[in-house]
Amino acid sequence: MPSTLVLIANGTEEMEFTIVFDTLVRAGIECTSAFVPAEEEIGLAHAGGWGIDSPTVTCSRGVKIVSDTTLEALQSVGTKNVYDAVIIPGGAKGADTLARSQAVQELVASQYEGSRLIGMICAGTLVAKTSKLPKQPITSHPSVKRQLESDYEYKEESVVVSGKLVTRQVCRLLTSPYCHYSGFLLFVEITNYLRPILTPQSWSGYSIPFCIQNHRAPLRGSQS
């Protein structure tokens, strides 16, 4: 079964985390969520908080999510380079934490060097820069565009695919939860990449929504 690691931090946008996670699980892909603390949070512990194997994370709108583990715990047992895909969700505060994390930078750089899939949503694309990924087509939330456009071929596209790097722009119709299903757009590329190693049983009874099957037209970027 293919595997995906979805990172999360305090301030992560909850829809960008949960929709990706949920959609991939429904597609038969094994998903693990890993908490990454901000520098000032490292070593902290409180009732129901981190400092334990499964920390409670407070997302950008106040939704609390219990992650499966921490990135530190995964890396302490040598769990590197074993995921078919790594997903970086957005949310201004959460994306900043993930971008500043040396552990995340090392993970993403290793994932890229191993030609494994990386998905970055909204402001999460900042991690491409801090991980020193090479210049290539990308997109992001407009709030971080200036930080990226000098180092990358910035595209005003909904989704940009550059080899194994998939980046997702902000949803502009914030009143529509269907539009905000950013995970669906990444899901199209992720499942296309992972489909050869999915078993027929994992797809049994699961159908990709019609709107997703027909959402390939707006995709741009290198398909190498």
C-alpha positions in Angstrom: 0.0 0.0 0.0 1.4 3.4 -0.9 2.1 5.8 2.0 1.7 9.5 2.5 3.1 11.7 5.3 0.9 14.8 6.0 2.6 17.4 8.2 0.7 19.7 10.6 1.6 22.5 12.9 -0.2 24.9 15.2 -1.9 27.4 12.8 -2.2 24.9 9.9 -5.4 25.5 7.8 -7.7 22.8 8.9 -9.5 22.2 5.5 -6.2 21.9 3.7 -5.1 19.2 6.2 -8.2 17.2 6.7 -9.5 17.1 3.1 -6.2 15.9 1.8 -5.9 13.3 4.5 -9.5 12.1 4.2 -9.5 11.9 0.4 -6.3 9.9 0.2 -7.4 7.5 2.9 -10.6 6.9 1.0 -8.5 6.1 -2.1 -6.7 3.4 -0.2 -3.5 5.3 0.5 -2.0 4.9 4.0 -1.7 8.3 5.6 0.2 9.4 8.7 0.0 12.9 10.3 3.1 14.3 12.0 3.2 17.3 14.2 6.0 19.9 13.8 6.4 22.4 16.7 7.5 26.0 16.2 10.9 26.8 17.6 9.4 28.5 20.7 7.2 25.4 21.3 10.0 22.8 21.3 10.1 21.0 24.7 6.7 22.3 25.8 4.2 20.0 27.4 0.7 20.5 28.8 -2.4 18.6 29.4 -3.6 17.3 26.0 -0.7 19.0 24.3 2.6 18.0 22.7 5.5 16.5 24.5 3.6 13.2 24.0 3.6 10.9 21.0 0.2 12.1 19.7 0.0 15.9 20.3 -3.2 18.0 20.0 -2.7 20.7 17.4 -4.8 23.9 17.2 -5.4 24.9 13.6 -5.9 28.3 12.1 -9.7 28.5 12.9 -9.4 26.9 16.3 -10.2 23.3 15.3 -8.2 20.9 17.4 -6.6 17.8 15.7 -4.7 15.0 17.4 -1.8 14.0 15.1 -0.7 10.4 14.8 2.9 11.3 15.9 5.6 13.9 15.7 8.1 14.4 12.9 10.8 14.2 15.6 9.6 10.8 16.7 9.5 9.5 13.2 13.0 10.7 12.4 14.4 9.5 15.8 13.7 5.9 14.7 15.3 6.4 11.3 12.0 6.8 9.4 13.4 8.7 6.4 12.7 8.4 2.7 10.0 5.8 3.2 6.9 7.8 2.1 5.7 7.8 -1.4 4.3 11.3 -0.9 4.8 14.2 1.6 2.1 16.8 1.9 2.7 20.4 3.2 -0.6 22.2 4.0 -1.0 25.9 4.2 -2.3 28.3 6.9 0.0 31.3 7.5 1.3 30.4 10.9 1.5 26.7 10.3 3.3 27.2 6.9 5.8 29.6 8.6 6.5 26.9 11.2 7.0 24.2 8.6 9.2 26.4 6.4 11.5 27.3 9.3 11.8 23.7 10.6 15.2 22.2 9.8 13.7 18.8 10.1 11.1 19.6 7.5 13.7 21.1 5.2 15.8 18.0 5.4 12.7 15.7 4.8 11.6 17.7 1.8 15.1 17.9 0.3 15.5 14.1 0.8 12.1 13.4 -0.7 12.9 15.6 -3.7 16.3 14.0 -4.2 14.7 10.6 -4.1 12.2 11.6 -6.9 9.2 11.0 -4.6 6.1 13.1 -4.6 5.8 16.4 -2.7 2.5 18.3 -2.4 2.5 21.9 -1.2 -0.8 23.9 -0.6 -1.2 27.6 -0.4 1.4 29.2 1.8 3.0 25.8 2.3 4.9 26.4 -0.9 7.3 28.5 1.2 8.9 25.2 2.2 10.2 24.8 -1.3 12.3 27.8 -0.9 13.6 27.1 2.6 14.3 23.5 1.6 16.4 24.9 -1.3 14.5 23.1 -4.1 15.8 24.1 -7.5 14.1 26.7 -9.7 11.0 25.4 -11.4 7.3 26.2 -12.0 5.3 26.7 -8.8 2.3 28.5 -7.4 1.1 29.5 -3.9 -1.1 31.7 -1.8 -0.7 35.4 -3.0 0.6 36.4 0.4 3.9 34.6 -0.1 4.3 35.2 -3.9 6.9 37.9 -3.4 9.1 35.6 -1.4 9.0 33.0 -4.2 8.9 34.7 -7.5 12.6 35.6 -7.7 13.7 32.1 -7.1 11.0 30.2 -9.0 9.0 30.3 -12.2 5.9 31.6 -10.5 2.5 30.7 -12.1 -0.9 32.2 -11.5 -2.5 28.8 -11.9 -4.8 26.7 -9.6 -2.4 23.8 -9.6 1.2 23.6 -11.0 2.8 20.3 -11.6 6.6 20.2 -11.9 7.9 16.7 -12.0 7.2 15.2 -8.6 6.4 18.6 -7.0 2.8 19.6 -7.0 1.8 23.1 -5.7 -1.7 24.4 -5.1 -2.8 28.0 -5.1 -5.4 29.6 -2.8 -9.1 29.0 -3.4 -10.5 32.4 -4.6 -14.2 31.5 -3.9 -13.9 31.3 -0.1 -17.7 31.0 0.2 -17.7 27.7 -1.5 -16.5 24.7 0.4 -16.4 22.7 -2.8 -13.9 25.2 -4.3 -11.9 25.0 -1.1 -11.4 21.3 -1.6 -7.8 22.0 -2.3 -7.0 18.4 -1.4 -9.0 17.2 -4.4 -6.7 19.0 -6.9 -3.6 17.5 -5.3 -5.4 14.2 -5.1 -5.7 14.0 -8.9 -1.9 14.2 -9.3 -1.1 12.1 -6.3 -3.3 9.2 -7.3 -2.1 9.4 -10.9 1.4 9.0 -9.5 0.6 6.3 -7.0 -2.0 4.4 -8.9 0.4 1.8 -10.4 1.2 0.6 -6.8 -2.4 0.7 -5.6 -4.1 -2.7 -5.4 -7.4 -3.2 -7.2 -9.0 -3.9 -3.8 -8.0 -0.5 -2.5 -10.0 1.2 -5.2 -13.0 -1.1 -4.8 -16.2 0.9 -4.3 -14.4 4.2 -4.7 -15.1 6.5 -7.6 -13.4 9.9 -8.2 -16.1 12.6 -8.3 -17.0 13.8 -11.9 -15.8 17.3 -11.2 -12.4 15.9 -10.2 -12.1 13.6 -13.2 -12.6 16.6 -15.4 -10.3 19.1 -13.6 -7.1 18.3 -15.4 -7.4 21.1 -18.0 -6.2 24.0 -15.8 -3.1 22.1 -14.7 0.2 23.7 -15.9 3.9 23.1 -15.5 6.5 20.6 -16.5 5.1 17.0 -16.6 8.6 15.4 -16.6 
